[in-house]
């Protein structure tokens, strides 16, 4: 389920154990990174597909997981935004030191974002290596 970042509260988002100011700061940083600050007051039924996708990524970021599992995280974005967020996600991965496991059919996305790339054929890994 996708909920706009503005609806995050300590109890509804899983963001507990921290002061509301810290949560607000984390939401703000995620929104700036994903270029969705202007969406913080919108409800999910008023978001486009690419906006909902960026909000979903933002919800993951604010929770500070050790592993991000993403299925086609940039597929609904236009080419310009996809390129910008590809770079931002790579920077975010390095900044957080978290593992990002992304499924994509886009070779450029896989090669530019991944340290390791796995190729699957009918659900089986047939090749693993670096982008080089």
N, C-alpha and C positions, 0 to 999 in steps of 0.2 A: 504494500500500500504506500502511496506517495502522499505526504502531507507537507504543505508549505512550511518553510523554515520559520515563518512568523508564528506558527502555532506550537512551536516547541516550548514545552515546560519541563521542569525537572521530572515530573511524574509521568508525562505522556511520551517522552522521547527516550527514556532510558538514561537521561543525563541527570544522575543523582549524585549526591555526596559533594556537590560543589555549590558555591554561592551563585545566586542568579546573575550577578554581574559577570562572573567568569563564563557562564553559559551564554549570556548575551554577546560577550566578546568573541567566543568561539563561533557562534552563529554569524556574527558580522564578518569575521575573517574568512569563513567558508563562502559567504555570499559574495565578498569582494573577489576572491579567487575564481569563482565560477561565473562572475559577471551577472549576478542575479539580485543585487541589492534592491533594484526597483520592484522586485516581486515579493518582497517580504510581507506586504500587507494583503496579498491576494490569496484567495482560497483555491484549492486544487482544481475545482471545476472551472476556474477562469484561467488555467494555464494551458499552453500549447504542449504538444508532445515533447519538443526539445526542452522547453522550460521544466516540464515534469521530470525529465531525465536529469537535468542539472540539479534540481531540488533533491532528487534521490541520492545523487553523489554527495551533495552537501550534508544530507542527513547522516550519511556514513562517516564523512570526515569529522563532524563535530563529536562523534562518539569515541574517537581515537582508537579504533581497533588495531590489532597487530597484523591482521590479514584482511585485505579487501578482496572480495570475490565479485567480479563484474562481468556481466554478460552483455556484450555489445554496448559498452557505456557511452559511446559517441555516435552510435548509428543514426539517431534521429536529428542530428545537428547538421546545419549547413556547412559547406566546405571551409569557409573562413573561420567559423567558430570551432569546428572540429580540429583544425590545425592549432588554433590558440589553446584549446583545452587539452590537446595531446601533450603540448609542451608543459602546461600547468600541472597535469597529472603526473608527468615524469618528475617535475620539480618537487611536487608534493610528496611523491614516493621517496625521493632522496631526503627531503626535509624531515619526514616523519620516521624514516627508517623502517617503514612497514613493508610487508610483502603485498604486491598487487598481482592477482591472478585474473587476467582479462581474456575473455573469449571474444574473438573477432574473426570476421571473414575478410577483413581489409589487410592486405599484405603490408602496405605502407604503415598502417597503424601498428601492426605487430612488430615490424622491424625497427620502427623509431621509438617505440615505448618499451620494448622488452630487452632485458639483459639476457634472458634465455627465451627461446621460442620453441614451442612444441607443435608438431603437425599431426593432426588426427585424421584417420581415414576409417569411416564406419565405426566411430567410437573407440578406436584403438590408436595409441600413440605409435607413429611410424618413424618419427624423427625428432630429435631434440638437439639443440645447439645454440650457439650465440648468433646474433643477427649477421655477423661477418661470415 
